[in-house]
Structure formats: structure tokens, C-alpha cells
């Protein structure tokens, strides 16, 4: 959910039954070492790089 970025953190927290976005963010950072926004930025950059690499291969 966070990787795709199509839902905001409020919606994700609600769907995962977290009491608040702050609680979700805290748990996410404790687990990954990154905030959700940091993770989204990294994954977005990775998707762009993979897409560019796939276009070069074609």
C-alpha cells in the first residue's frame, strides 16, 4: 500500500486498524528504519530506474 502511494497514510492506517497515522508511522519506522515518506521516495526512485532500464533493454 505504501509502495504504490495511491492511498494516503490515513486510509492505510484505517485499513490496517491502527489507532492513528502517528502510530502507523512509528511502527513502520521501528520496523524499516525509515519513515513512510522516506520509503515512498526510495521506492519511487527505484521504480523509475527499473522502468528506464527496461526501456533500454527493449
RODO-2510 file (C-alpha; in nm, 4 decimals, decimal comma):
residues 58
     n   res          X          Y          Z
     1     x     0,0000     0,0000     0,0000
     2     x     0,2725     0,2423     0,0914
     3     x     0,4847     0,1457    -0,2062
     4     x     0,2161     0,2255    -0,4623
     5     x     0,1383     0,5556    -0,2936
     6     x    -0,2187     0,5601    -0,4223
     7     x    -0,3654     0,5808    -0,0738
     8     x    -0,2748     0,8334     0,1890
     9     x    -0,1466     0,7234     0,5274
    10     x    -0,4776     0,7977     0,6963
    11     x    -0,6521     0,5466     0,4694
    12     x    -0,3743     0,2901     0,5159
    13     x    -0,3794     0,3290     0,8954
    14     x    -0,7560     0,2822     0,8980
    15     x    -0,7426    -0,0277     0,6748
    16     x    -0,4734    -0,1827     0,8935
    17     x    -0,6657    -0,0980     1,2135
    18     x    -0,4066     0,1398     1,3574
    19     x    -0,5397     0,3896     1,6082
    20     x    -0,3679     0,6793     1,4306
    21     x    -0,1313     0,7724     1,1486
    22     x     0,1308     0,8551     1,4115
    23     x     0,1112     0,5000     1,5477
    24     x     0,1402     0,3501     1,1974
    25     x     0,4355     0,5771     1,1151
    26     x     0,6089     0,4913     1,4409
    27     x     0,5666     0,1174     1,3875
    28     x     0,6769     0,1470     1,0257
    29     x     0,9932     0,3352     1,1243
    30     x     1,0690     0,0871     1,4042
    31     x     1,0397    -0,1980     1,1533
    32     x     1,2127    -0,0491     0,8469
    33     x     1,4306     0,2272     0,9879
    34     x     1,2575     0,4718     0,7544
    35     x     0,9521     0,6913     0,7759
    36     x     0,6729     0,6036     0,5325
    37     x     0,7538     0,9118     0,3211
    38     x     1,1239     0,8233     0,3066
    39     x     1,0297     0,4709     0,1994
    40     x     0,7916     0,6024    -0,0686
    41     x     1,0634     0,8282    -0,2120
    42     x     1,3146     0,5434    -0,2282
    43     x     1,0666     0,3077    -0,3903
    44     x     0,9532     0,5724    -0,6386
    45     x     1,3130     0,6322    -0,7451
    46     x     1,3684     0,2564    -0,7731
    47     x     1,0602     0,2159    -0,9962
    48     x     1,1810     0,4977    -1,2238
    49     x     1,5262     0,3394    -1,2536
    50     x     1,3786    -0,0046    -1,3262
    51     x     1,1448     0,1441    -1,5857
    52     x     1,4321     0,3238    -1,7573
    53     x     1,6390     0,0045    -1,7557
    54     x     1,3515    -0,1940    -1,9073
    55     x     1,3133     0,0607    -2,1876
    56     x     1,6837     0,0347    -2,2717
    57     x     1,6605    -0,3455    -2,2910
    58     x     1,3621    -0,3422    -2,5283
***
